[in-house]
Amino acid sequence: ATRYNVSFAQLDTCNSYEIREAGYAYRDFFVVHSLDNKQLREGERLHLKFYVLTSKDAHILLSVAKQPRSNDRVYEIVIGAGENTFSTIRTTMGARRVSTNQDHNLLSVYEPTPIEIVQTQNGDLLVYIPGFKEEPLLKFTDPDPLTINYLSFSSFGLNRARWFYDCSFDGFDKELTPGTTQPSTEQKLLAYLNSRAENASLPAHLGSLLFHFQTRSLAYEPFNALFHTRMHLLMHWQDERMSWLPADYGNLESLQHRQLEIWMPHMTVLNGALQSMGNVLRGDYELRVYANGNISLYMSNLPVHTWCVDTARNWPNEQVTCEIQLALISQPGEGSLNLVYDRQRNPIAPNEHVNTPSGWTFLDISVVQVTNGSQSRYTPRDTLQTMAGDAVIEFTLQRNSRFYMTVFYLPLIACQVFLILSFVLRSTRRSALILVSLLISAWALMYMTRHASPHYVPQLMSSYKVIMAATTYCYILHICIVWLELYPPKIKVCGILLAIINSNVLRFALGLRLSDSSDFCDVQEKPWSHLAKMLNNLSCIVVTIIIAIQNVSSGF
């Protein structure tokens, strides 16, 4: 006997449905006959029972409409998910779990597993495994219960499964009917358009596509040279094969259906990075065909990541122009296609409904048509390149430099003033000013490494380097002056040094009083003290000149 007391001889009385194709998809739908179901008990709206042979991931979809969309409300029951380790009920396809059970190994490819589903009038959805336990394996109470009209089976990945339904041995022989209902007007139009698409071939005489966009958010990472954008993108083109008379199809003026098999452009971002490499028209999009043959392709919140390198190297006053290079890639045998911006629809105005990062200001946006590009899409090394007919979206951003002016330039000015003042002070007050300048410059350099680009040395950082070097020199000079004044050397001063100290020309240049007879005698007695004064004044002039040159060269 099998684990669930179901033999293969009993399954010979059932209809079967086998899943051979890989992937997670609900391809075939069955109509649920709730009115003809003889197993309905009092208080029940739906009572189904079937059997499955599979190793894992037995998916059952209960829906109101045939071919529901990804965000429609449904009941999706998965038995043996996660490598046959848990089961769950979800209210949309692939998401929103509302009930979970952690029992393992419920499914097997050698023994059929019975699955019984009950929906009550009170909105309870119960899932049983008869022979496993009497209480429900899964239970979900829906305050707004769905009216189930269709059922579909699926699996996941490369897994295969075989389902058995309408079994006469257990009395559930009139549950389901393959969904062979009369095609609707929309389905007839879909079949007509797919037949006219000629295997999704390029429309004749199509030379260009119009596009329009609206930017929703911008973000720039200067450290990684990455520019992130989110936009609404709309493309439209003309295909005469896709036209029809609305009167022939219930006055339908347009059709949007995910099973449309018509030609679509292959658009790529030539300077794309991360997930924006390759075809960007993937994922969720809306493809709509109009009765006059016009086709539109709309993508909402399309993320685009591109490389954007700051070549000016003038932190923190950068003004960067980041590009999104859009191109249409033609298939072999097809002619080149131009991507033309729809000038009748202006892009969204700067700073209007655009989420820009706080450290940058969005200045301008423009679209440039490439006219002098290469005539070949690929370089001799088989890499993509721009060619005539491509379109480039340019975003101009500027860093909000006022913050950095306040944080870094004011301390720099303070350090320069403190250094110059230190030459007219003596003793501990002088050393205090020098040490304060040293600490401020060291703190600013460390803090600057968190904000400045590490790819080059900004002018502001060079200014702090000069200040730090000058501060170090001034402190060493202060030690030497104190030593010369308080602890002068015992050696005799040579005549050349005395002549230099008594030189009126040098004393005038250094801002000292001209030497007279009394000063001459004082120099003879205390030459080292006068030498310290001359070194102090000379160093003041040199440091002031260095600071002025650095300020001019850095544009400060």
NORVENDA-V26928 format. One line per field, one symbol per residue. ss: DSSP state (~ for helix, > for strand, _ for the rest). A space follows every 50 residues. Layout:
ss = ???
This chain:
ss = _______~~~~___>>>>>_________>>>>___________>>>>>>> >>>____>>>>>>___________>>>>>>~~~~_>>>>>>>__>>>>>> >___________>>>>>>>>___>>>>>_________>>>>________> >>>>______>>>>>_>____>___>>>______~~~~~~~~~~~~____ _______>>>>>>>>>>>>>>____>>>>>>>>>>>>>_~~~___~~~~_ ___>>>__________>>>__>_~~~__>______>>>>>___>>>>>>> >>>>>>>___________>>>>>>>>>>_________>>>>_________ ____>____>>>>>>>>>>____>___>_____>__>___>>>>>>>>>_ _~~~~~~~~~~~~~~~~~~~~~____~~~~~~~~~~~~~~~~~~~~~~__ ________~~~~~~~~~~~~~~~~~~~~~~~~~~~~________~~~~~~ ~__~~~~~~_______~~~~~~~~~_~~~~~~~~~~~~~~~~~~~~~~~~ ~~~___
